[in-house]
Amino acid sequence: MSEASRSAESEQVVTGKDVYERSRRVGREAARFALATRQAEGDWEVYLRQCMRARPYATLATAAGVGYVLGATLPGSVARFALGIGTRLAVTTALGSLLQEHPAPASGGAAGKPSESGSTSRSA
């Protein structure tokens, strides 16, 4: 790099307004990226649900294969982190499905509740 180009770069004046405008532009681009990411996530979720309904065993085998490859290539800490998140999501989804299929029974007449006389009813 020549002396003339170095001095030209060092003489370039950056104002607070320039920095502010650049940061606003970066913020707008980040917001657009986040929106596009959320939309893509929703599209993937819909696609994967359709695959699970249409071909559950093939989808499960594919997921297991991808997990095997990622597990073999990723460092242990990343794999443990991903496994932890995946496990939590699977348990949450399974519990949500179970609760929707089997809602809690309506209250009334349950063991341990006070009876009309004021004493608690317990089954022996």
C-alpha positions, -999 to +999 in steps of 0.1 A: +000+000+000+015+034-009+019+063+014-007+084-006-034+058-001-026+054+036-028+091+042-061+093+022-076+065+044-065+082+076-079+116+065-114+101+058-136+117+084-164+095+099-190+115+117-215+104+143-243+108+118-225+083+095-221+058+123-257+063+133-270+057+097-249+026+093-261+012+125-297+019+116-292+002+082-276-029+099-306-030+124-331-029+095-312-057+077-310-077+109-348-073+114-355-085+078-332-114+083-349-124+116-383-122+099-371-143+069-356-168+094-389-171+113-408-176+080-384-203+069-387-220+102-425-221+099-422-235+064-398-262+076-421-271+105-451-275+081-430-296+057-417-319+084-451-324+099-465-333+065-436-358+060-442-373+095-479-378+087-473-392+052-442-414+058-434-416+095-409-444+094-389-429+065-389-395+083-377-411+115-349-430+096-338-398+079-337-380+112-317-408+128-293-408+099-288-370+101-284-373+139-258-400+135-238-380+110-240-348+130-231-367+162-200-381+146-188-348+132-198-322+158-177-316+189-191-334+220-202-302+237-223-290+207-238-325+203-248-326+240-263-291+237-283-301+206-294-333+222-306-315+253-326-290+233-340-318+211-350-339+241-367-309+258-387-301+226-397-338+221-409-341+258-428-308+256-444-318+223-453-353+236-468-339+268-488-313+249-502-340+227-511-362+257-528-334+275-548-325+244-559-362+239-566-368+276-579-336+293-579-335+331-611-349+346-637-324+358-635-317+395-660-332+419-660-364+439-622-367+438-604-386+466-590-363+492-616-336+487-638-325+516-672-342+516-704-325+525-699-334+562-666-315+562-643-345+566-620-356+538-629-387+518-601-412+514-602-445+497-589-474+516 
